[in-house]
Amino acid sequence: MLDALDAILKANDLVAVLGREVAVRLVDISGSGCLLESGSRLDKGTTGSLRVIFEGLEYADDVRIMRCRPSEGSSSLYYLGAEFLWTTSPGDRSLRRVLASLQATAVKAGKFETPRM
């Protein structure tokens, strides 16, 4: 068992991924990306999978953080500008596919204002 582990750790093509969950609030969305609000600061270039539950269904897309700005008047909130990554074609549960429904719901609720970045 130890020999197998040692061989894995000495491999030239060893790749590891470190992940964590970060709570965000979806503020705005477009066909190319979205604006998120978070209590966590994320570095530009950070990639991850964004999952949103809308009307009881989960939608997800891979994103890359392009901007991270502190919220004016708050020392614990950040606005994150994220672009959608085209790692796969948008599936049935892609955020890009549900975009029109999300926008229509936001307009009806009067919540379509976005903070300036």
Stockholm file with secondary structure:
# STOCKHOLM 1.0

chainA/1-117         MLDALDAILKANDLVAVLGREVAVRLVDISGSGCLLESGSRLDKGTTGSLRVIFEGLEYADDVRIMRCRPSEGSSSLYYLGAEFLWTTSPGDRSLRRVLASLQATAVKAGKFETPRM
#=GR chainA/1-117 SS CHHHHHHHHTCTTCCCCCCCCCCEEEEEECSSEEEEEESSCCCTTCEEEEEEEETTEEEEEEEEEEEEEECTTCSSCEEEEEEECCSSCCCTTCTTTSHHHHHHHHHHTTCCCCCCC
#=GC SS_cons         CHHHHHHHHTCTTCCCCCCCCCCEEEEEECSSEEEEEESSCCCTTCEEEEEEEETTEEEEEEEEEEEEEECTTCSSCEEEEEEECCSSCCCTTCTTTSHHHHHHHHHHTTCCCCCCC
//
